[in-house]
Amino acid sequence: MRVAVISAEAVPYSKTGGLGDVAGALPKALKAVGVDPVLITPCYWQTKGEHLWKTAIDDLNVDWRGGIYPAKAFYSEANGSPTFLIDAPSLFHRDSIYGYREDHERFAFFNHAALVLLKRIGAAPDIVHLNDWHCGFAAVELAAARRWDSYWQNTRTVFSIHNMAYQGGFGLGELWKLGFGSEFARNAFSFEGYASAMKAGLEVSDTLSTVSRRYSLEIQTPENGYGLEWLTRRRSDRLVGITNGVDFEVWDPATDPELPAHFDINDLSGKAECKRRLLEEFSLPIDPERPILASVTRLTAQKGIELMMQAAGAILDAGAYMISLGSGEKHYEDFWQRLRDFAPRQVGIYRGYNESLAHRIEAGADMFLMPSKFEPCGLNQMYSLRYGTIPIVRAVGGLDDTVENWDPVNRSGNGFKFGPYSAGPFVESIYEALFAYADHDAWRQIQLNGMAVDNSWENAARKYVELYKWTIST
């Protein structure tokens, strides 16, 4: 089976969030289970040169907006699978990956160039796997092309929703400039007086998927459908939730090169050294008995930072440490700084993005906080389980699917979760976790339960293969 994965970001080439992790890991996992994958993603200014192994196509001349755009395509296997990076300097060599007024033009070009590239490199793929609103343009182009271009006749599309809140909206008047002037295209994009690339992908793709079973249900509700719940409900018979996986080659406490000591499910002794070194790194007192409650996240409202702010006093009063890695909205950054200034012997902060430090926090912390307003899948709770760090989460999206509440009677469960978006239930879950932490045997059992869960990408990839087969046959 030939599968082309198209994504606006993919590790190790680019990343702003979970989409980059998924798009970078899935092709490698598909290759491991017998699929013939290719990943296509833009070459940004941020893409490091060592990943660009060679120039594959230096004359990727793309017919675009009435002229020819002279793009290039680099080839790499830095993510463990064949990858083409489309190089269009005026569109992608910028200070940030997203956030420009003409983002819809940039990704419409990328989509069109990706399809041109696929025709250059061989036989048509059986599946084109599109990701988030950035790829809604390709969904429409492929749906139209199947009617007249024999190359695409047997190709089917899977459109994955990673975050329904971002829908790629722009003016309807822009459609004709982007090559979508037909009535079919206009109907696909049109949504409440403007054009939505997310809506277009949902409307015309053969199959829809999202990144957890729970989130596939949530996006059919007004709270999480962001105005498109009528469409996800209408297409619910073609909508499947598949929980993202973890790249066990990258996130493995037994081999992780970022860690000062290693450990696994059979020998957790190295975790104590990781905790000691983490406290040193944040200039906190070395007290191995005190629990560390950590957070690695974008500081945005989605991530439940307000609940962390309201719970911080209770956590500090309990004598625990708090460690935060992240950046985002200024008032949230200012809160963490004030908390650090107020309790410098209990609070450690790092403002910004640091992948290496994120690994060390996962290994050294005792508990991981994720009180998200919504969380389509979430990866950090799965990293935490892998590293023997107990997640405390709100029961939404993938957090609900992957974290099972600790049951001290049956000694089952791998974390703690709460329901209402409120500080009270969040603090109650924290107290429950602190109570369990005080019982060494109970805590060790929770750690072992979590480390035994198979959240591997290979497991997720097999589910995607079944989805692809179903898409082709129906």
N, C-alpha and C positions, 0 to 999 in steps of 0.2 A: 504494500500500500504506500503510495506517494502522498505525503502531506506537506503542504507549505504553511508555515506559521508566520503570520505578518503581525508585527507589533511596533508601536511607537517607541518602545524602550525594551531593553533586554540586557541583563547582566551577562558578562562583565563589561559590556560596551557602554551601557547607560542605565541609569536607575534614578527614579524619584520616589518609588514606593513598591508595593507588592506586585504591580503589573510587571515591573522589570525582573523581579525574582522569578515569577511564573514563566514569562516568555523565554528567559534564559535557560531555565531548567527543563521545561517540558520537551523540547526537541531532543535533548540528550537522553531523557528517559524513554521517549518514543523509540529512539534508535536501539536502546537496550532491549526492547521487547519486540524487535523485528520490523519496525516501520522504517521507511526510507524518508527521513525528514529534511527539510531545508528551512532555515530561519531567515527572514528578510526584515531588516530594521534600518533606520537612518544612521548615517555617520555624522555625529555631532562634533562640535568643537571640543566637547568634554571627552570624547572617545579617545582613549590612550593609544598612541602610535604603535606600541608593542603588540597590540591585538590585531593590527592590520597586516596580515601575513604577506599578502601580495595583491596587486591590482589584477582583478579578474577580467573586467571589461572597462576599457577606457573611452569607449565611444557609445555609451548608453544614451543615444540621442532620443529624447522623449518629445513627442509631439504634444505641445502644451500651450494652450491659450493662443492658438493661431500661429505659433512659431515652434522652433526646435530648441529645446533646452539641453545643452551638452553635459549631461551628468556622467558620473563614473560609478562603478561598483567594485568594492574591495571584497576579498574573500578571506575568511578566517574559520578556524575551528577551536578558538580559544574557550568556547563554552562546551566543547565536547561533541559538537555536531556541525555539519556544514552550514555556514552562515554567509550571507551577502549583506554588505552595508552600503546603502545607496548614498553617494556623496554628491550633494548639491549645495555648495558653500553659501550662496546667498540666502538659502532657506534654513540651513541647519547649523552653520557655524556662528552661533550666537552665545550670549552670556549665560542663558538658561535654556532648558529644553522646551518649556511651555511658557505661556503668559503673554503672548503677543496678539495684537489686534487681528492679524491675518493668519492665526493658527489654522483656521479652516482651509486656507489656501495651501499652507505648507503641507498639511497632511493629505489633502486631496491630491497634490502632486506626488507625494510619497506613495500613496496607494496606486496611482496610475503607473508610476515608474516601476513599482513592484510587479505589476501584472505584465508590463513590457519585458521586464527582466525574466520572468518565468518562461515566457515564450522564447527567449534567447537561449536558455540553458537546458532545454530538453522537452520531454513529453509532458503533457498536461498533468498536474497533480489530481489525484482522486478527491482530495479534500483541501480546500483553502480555509485555514483556521484563522479567523479575524478576531482582534481583541480591542474591545472598548470603542468609544465613539470615534477615535482617530481612524478606524478602519471601516466605518459605515459607508464611506465613499466606494471602497472596493466591492462591498456587498451589492450596491446598486449597479455598478459597472459590470460585474460578473453576471448578475441576474439578467441584464439587458443583452450582454454579449452571447449568452447561451442560445439566444434566439436566432443569431445569424453567423456566429463564428464557430466552425466545427471544432476548433482547438479546445474550446471550453465546454463542449456539448455534454460531456460526461462528468464534469467537475461539480462537486457540491460544496456548499459553504456551511461552516459552523461559526457562529458569532458568540463570543464569550463576553459577558457583562462582569466587569471587575468592580465597578462602582457606578451605580445608577445616578448618583448625584451630579456627575459631570456628563453633559449631554451634547457638547459641541454645537452650540447654537450660533446662527449667523443669519443675515438677511436673505429673504427669498430671492431678491434681485441679483444675488451673487451666483445663483445656480448656473445660469447660462454661461457665465464667464469660466466656470469650472468644468464645462462640458456636460452639464446635466440639464439640458434644455427641453428634454422630451416630457410629455405628459406623465409617462410612467415614473420618471425620476422626480418630477415635481411632487407627485402624489406621495412618493416614498418619503421625501424629506419634509414635507409640509407638516407643521405642528403649531397650532394656535397663532398663525400669522407670521411665523418665521420658519427657518429651516433648521432641522435637528439631525445631525449625523448619527446620533444614538438611535433616534426613532427610525431612521432609514435602515440601519442594520437590523433592528428588531423586526421591521416590517417585511423585508425581502429575503433574509437569510433562510436557508433550508432548515437549519436546526439552531436552537439557542441553548447556551449553557451558561451557568454561573458558578461561582467558586465555592459554594457550599449548598447542601440540601436546604438548610434553614433559610438562607438568603434567597433561594429560588421561590420560596413561599412569601417572604417578606416583600419582594419587589412587586408582588401582585396586590399590595395594600397601598392606600393613599399615603401612609406615613413614610414608606420607603420606595414608592414607585415614582415620586417626583413628577406627577402628571401623566406618566406613561403606564400606570397600572392597568388601565383598560386594555392596552395592547399586550402586556405580558399575560393578563388573564385570557385574552382572546387566543393567544398562542401557547397556552399552558401545556397543550398536548405535545408541543415540540420543544419544551423547556425542561432541561435536566440540570440538577445541581451535582457537581463533582468537587469535593474538597481538595484544595491545593495540597501538594506534597512538600516535603522537606528534602533538600539535596543532602543525603547522608554522607557524601564525600566532603562537603563543605562544613556541615554541622554535625560533627562527631567528636564528643569530648575525649574519646580515646586517642584521636590523632590530630585534633585541631592545632595547627601551628601557632595560633594566636594565644594559646593558653600557657601559663607558667607551669602547670602540672596537668596530668591527664588522669582520667578515670572512666569507668564504665559501669554497667549494671551489676557486675560481679565484684567490683572493688571501687567504692566511692571515696576512698581515703584522699585522693587527689583533689577532691572538691574543697576540702578544708584549706588546703594551700592556696587554691584559687581565691577563696574568700579572704584569706589573710592578705594576699597581694593586692586584691581589689581595694581593701580598706587603706592599704599603704598608698595606692595610686591616687586616692581621693583625700589623702591626708586626714583620715579619720582614725580614732583610737582603735587599737587592735584588741577587740573583745570578741572572741569567737563564739561566745554564748548568745550575744545579741543577734537577732535576726536582721537581715538586710532585705528591705522591700524596694524593688527597683522598677524603673520604667524606661523603656527605649521607644520613643515615638515622636511623630510630628506633633508639635504643640498647637493643636487645633481643637475646635469645639467638638468635632466628631469623636475625638479620642477620650472624651470624658474628663478633660483636665479640670473642669469645674468641680467634679466630684472628688478628685485628688486634693484640690485646694481645701475643700470642706472637711476631708478626712485627715489632713496632715496633722492637725493638733492632736487627734486621738492616737495617731501612730507614734508621734514624738512622746506623748505622755506615757505610752506603753514601753518606752525605752528603746525602741527599734531605730535602726538606721534607715534613711531614705536616700536613694541614688537616682538621679535623673539624667538621661542623655537625650538631647533633642533640641530642636529650634522651631520657631514658628511665630505665632502671633505675639506681639510685643508684651501685652499685659500678662500673658502666661509666662513668658521668659522672665519678666520682672518679678512675678510671684516666686519663682524658684530661686531667684537671686536674693530676694528678701528673706525667704525661708532659710537659705544658706547663711545669710548674715545673722539671723536670729539664733540659729542652732548650729554653729560651725562644727561642733563635735558629733553631730548626728546626721547632717545633710551634706551630700556631695553632688555637684552638678557639673555637667559638661554641655556647653551651648554649641550646637552644631551637629554635623554628621561625622561619625567615625566608626567605620565597619569593624575595625580591629577591636576597638574598645567595646563595641556591642557584643562581640563574642566573649570578652572577658567578664562583662556584666552578667551575661546569661550563665556563665560557669560559676561565678563567685556569689551571686545573690541566692537568697533562700526562697524568696517569693517574688512574683512578677505581677504588676498591676495593669489590668486592661479593662477599665470600666467604661467601655465605648458606648456612645449613643447608638451607633450602628457599626457593624464590622462585617463586610461581605464574607471574608474568610478569616483573615488574620494569620500571620505566620509566627509572630513572636511567642504566642502561647504554645505552639508546637516545638519551637526551638527550646523553650523553657522545659517542656516535658522531657525532651531528649537529654537535657543537661541536668536533670534532677532538681530543677527549680520550680516551685509549685505555683501555678497560675491562679490568680484571683480575678475573675472576669464577670462581666455582665452577660446574661444568657441571651445573646443576640447572634444572628448569622453563624459564621463558622466557629465562633467562640462556644456557642451552645452545642454544636455538633462534635467538637473535639475535646471539651472538658467535661468530665463527669464528677459530680459532687462527691466528696469524701463521705463514706458511710462507716462510722466507727464500729457499728455492730457487725456488719458483714466484711469489714476491712476492704471494701471496694471503693473505686473512685480515684481520680488523679489530681483533683484540685477543688476549688471553691467557686461557686457562682451565685449571682443574685439576679432578681428580675427587674423590679421597677427602677427607673432612672432617678435615683434619689440617694443622697448621702447616707441616710439611715441604714438601708439594707446593705450598702457597700461596706460601711463600718462594721456591721454585724458579721459579714463574711470575713473581714480582716480579723476580727476578734476570734472567730471560729478557727481561722488558720493559725493564729498565735497560740491558741489553746492546744491545737494539735502539735505545734512545733515544740511545746514544752514536754510532750510525750515522745521520747526518742524512738521507741519502737513503732509508734503510729506514724511518725514523720518518715521514718525509713520506708515503711510500707507504701505510703503515698508516693514517695520518690520512685520506688521500684515499679509501682503500677503505671506511672507515667512513662518511665523509660522503656517499658515493655511494649508500648503501643507502636504499631507499624504505620507511621505517617510518611512513609517513603514516597518519593516521586514514582518509583517503579509501580507501586500499588495504584497510584492515581493514573499513571499512563495506561495501564491495562483497562481502566474504566473509560478513558478517552478512546481507546481503540474500539471498544464495544460501541461507543457513541458514534464513531465514524462509520462503522459497519452498518449500524442502524440507519444512519443518514443516507448512505449509499443505496440501501435496499428499500427505502420507503419513499 
